[in-house]
Amino acid sequence: MENILQTNQSGMSGLFNRGDVFSDKCPSRDILKHVTSRWGVLVLFALKDGETQRFSELRRKIVGVSEKMLAQTLQALELDGFVSRISYPVVPPHVEYSLTELGVEVAARVANLADWIEDNIADILAIKSQKEDNLNG
């Protein structure tokens, strides 16, 4: 009898041993889009320390994200296997989000990029300002 892993490997995941983001047919492009979108990066960064957080906590932490965009981002990251969603059958609804094992790994990589940008923001902004001055002047 075939188990679920064997079934999955003979499906879409069985077609790819490794992704190829340069191929327009590779599903890694969508996953990359979810992980590297503005809100995807911030959700992963917000959950990276292993804390389970409620939707409202994430919304307060990620200033500027709309309820709709946060919900869509969480759903995409959940479907990709990076975020775990637990819904408790209570009134009002209580839903908690945390990173999966795979999510912890991708969040660490995203956090490294975000940290690098924050560490180099002064240089980046100075170069940007200089380029804008050259264009305008």
Backbone hydrogen bonds, N-H to C=O, Kabsch-Sander energy under -0.5 kcal/mol:
donor,donor_aa,acceptor,acceptor_aa,energy
7,T,3,N,-2.2
8,N,4,I,-2.8
9,Q,5,L,-2.4
10,S,6,Q,-1.5
11,G,7,T,-0.7
11,G,8,N,-0.8
13,S,8,N,-0.6
14,G,8,N,-0.8
14,G,11,G,-0.6
15,L,11,G,-0.5
15,L,12,M,-1.4
16,F,13,S,-1.0
23,S,20,D,-2.3
26,C,23,S,-1.1
29,R,26,C,-1.5
31,I,27,P,-1.7
32,L,28,S,-2.8
33,K,29,R,-2.3
34,H,30,D,-2.3
35,V,31,I,-2.5
36,T,32,L,-2.7
37,S,33,K,-0.9
41,V,37,S,-2.8
42,L,38,R,-1.6
43,V,39,W,-2.5
44,L,40,G,-2.5
45,F,41,V,-2.5
46,A,42,L,-2.4
47,L,43,V,-1.8
48,K,44,L,-0.7
48,K,45,F,-0.6
50,G,47,L,-1.8
53,Q,97,Y,-2.8
55,F,95,V,-0.8
58,L,54,R,-2.2
59,R,55,F,-2.5
60,R,56,S,-2.0
61,K,57,E,-2.2
62,I,58,L,-2.6
63,V,61,K,-1.3
65,V,62,I,-1.7
70,L,66,S,-2.4
71,A,67,E,-2.4
72,Q,68,K,-2.4
73,T,69,M,-2.5
74,L,70,L,-2.7
75,Q,71,A,-2.2
76,A,72,Q,-2.4
77,L,73,T,-2.6
78,E,74,L,-2.1
79,L,75,Q,-2.6
80,D,76,A,-1.8
81,G,78,E,-1.2
82,F,77,L,-2.7
83,V,77,L,-1.3
84,S,98,S,-3.6
86,I,96,E,-2.8
87,S,85,R,-0.5
88,Y,86,I,-0.5
88,Y,94,H,-3.3
90,V,88,Y,-2.3
94,H,88,Y,-1.1
95,V,93,P,-0.5
96,E,86,I,-3.0
97,Y,53,Q,-3.0
98,S,84,S,-1.8
100,T,82,F,-2.1
104,V,100,T,-2.3
105,E,101,E,-1.5
106,V,102,L,-2.2
107,A,103,G,-2.7
108,A,104,V,-1.8
109,R,105,E,-1.4
110,V,106,V,-2.4
111,A,107,A,-2.9
112,N,108,A,-1.8
113,L,109,R,-1.6
114,A,110,V,-2.6
115,D,111,A,-3.0
116,W,112,N,-2.2
117,I,113,L,-2.4
118,E,114,A,-2.5
119,D,115,D,-2.7
120,N,116,W,-1.6
121,I,118,E,-0.8
124,I,120,N,-2.5
125,L,121,I,-2.8
126,A,122,A,-2.0
127,I,123,D,-2.4
128,K,124,I,-2.4
129,S,125,L,-2.6
130,Q,126,A,-2.3
131,K,127,I,-2.5
132,E,128,K,-2.5
133,D,129,S,-2.5
134,N,130,Q,-2.2
135,L,131,K,-2.0
136,N,132,E,-2.1
137,G,133,D,-1.1
